[in-house]
Amino acid sequence: MTSPLLGPVDIRALAAELGVRPTKTLGQNFLHDANTIRRIVRSAELTPGERVLEIGPGLGSLTLGLLEAGHPVTAVEIDPVLAQALPRTVDARLPGAPLTTVGADALRLLELPEPAPTALVANLPYNVAVPVVLHLLATFPSLRSGLVMVQSEVADRLVAPPGSRTYGVPSVKAAWFAAATRAGAVGRAVFWPAPNVDSALVRLVRHEPPTTAATRQQVFAVVDAAFAQRRKTLRSALAGWAGSPAAAEELLRGAGIDPQARGETLGVADYARLAGVAVNR
C-alpha cells in the first residue's frame, strides 16, 4: 500500500506547483521524513480518535500523519495559499479524512470550530513558538496536552526548572499552564529547507495553575518584572513593580521569599504567592 505521507520529492513538487518558496519570516521548514512524522504522532500520546489542533500545517506533512493515525485535525494556517491547498492535498491522499482548515494567525486566534480540539500537535515557526504556545494554552482550555516541535534552545527554556541556566520567563509562564518535558530531538536533514538550528520535541500536560488571589495577568506582571533585570536581587528588580525597594522587600517577606534572592530561583507557585500578597495588601 502506498504511503499517504509526503516525501522529499512530493514536498518539492507540491511547493513548485503552488509557487511556494519557504520564507524565514513565516518560519517555513517543511517536514518530509515519514519516520519522523510517525514518531511525532506516537510521541504525542494521543487517545484513539482524539481531535488535534495543528498550527502551521504548511504543505500537510504532519497533518497527513495525524489523519493517517485516525485523528481528526483542525489546522490553522496563516499563509492563504497553503491554507487553500491543504484540503486538496489531503483529499488526494486520504479521501474523506476529517480535516478542518482555518486560515488565521495563531497569535490572534480567539475561537475554533466545534468540536474543540483537546491536543496540540505542531511543528511551530521558531520565531513565534513561545508566544503561540502561551496564547493557545490561555485561550483554549479544552487543550489538555500538547507536543510541539521547536528550536532546541527554546525547548531548553520551556522545560527548565528554577535555578537552571536556561530558566526564565518562558519557563515560568509555561509552568503556569502545564508540565513541560523534552520528548526527543529532531535532526535538520528531515526538513526542506534544512534549518540552521537543531530542533526538539516538547510535551505539555496541562495542570491546574497555582492557587492565588491574583489573576494570571497579575502573576505574569511580577514574572516579567523579576526577569527584566536578571542580575539584580528581587528587592531591586521588583522596586518598580512594587513602588520602591522597601515596598518590594515588604511584599517579598510577606510571601516568605528572601528579598536578596534572584528571580531565577523562584518557581511559578512562588510568583503566584507573591502576586497574591500584593493584591491583598
Secondary structure, DSSP 8 states (H G I E B T S, - for coil): ----S--HHHHHHHHHHHT----TTTT--EE--HHHHHHHHHHTT--TT--EEEE--TTSHHHHHHHHTT--EEEEES-HHHHHHHHHHHHHHSTT--EEEEES-GGG-----SS---EEEEE--GGGHHHHHHHHHHH-TT--EEEEEEEHHHHHHHH--TTSTT-SHHHHHHHHHEEEEEEEEE-GGGEES--SS-EEEEEEEE------SS-HHHHHHHHHHHHHTTTS-HHHHTHHHHSSHHHHHHHHHHTT--TTS-GGG--HHHHHHHHHHHHH-
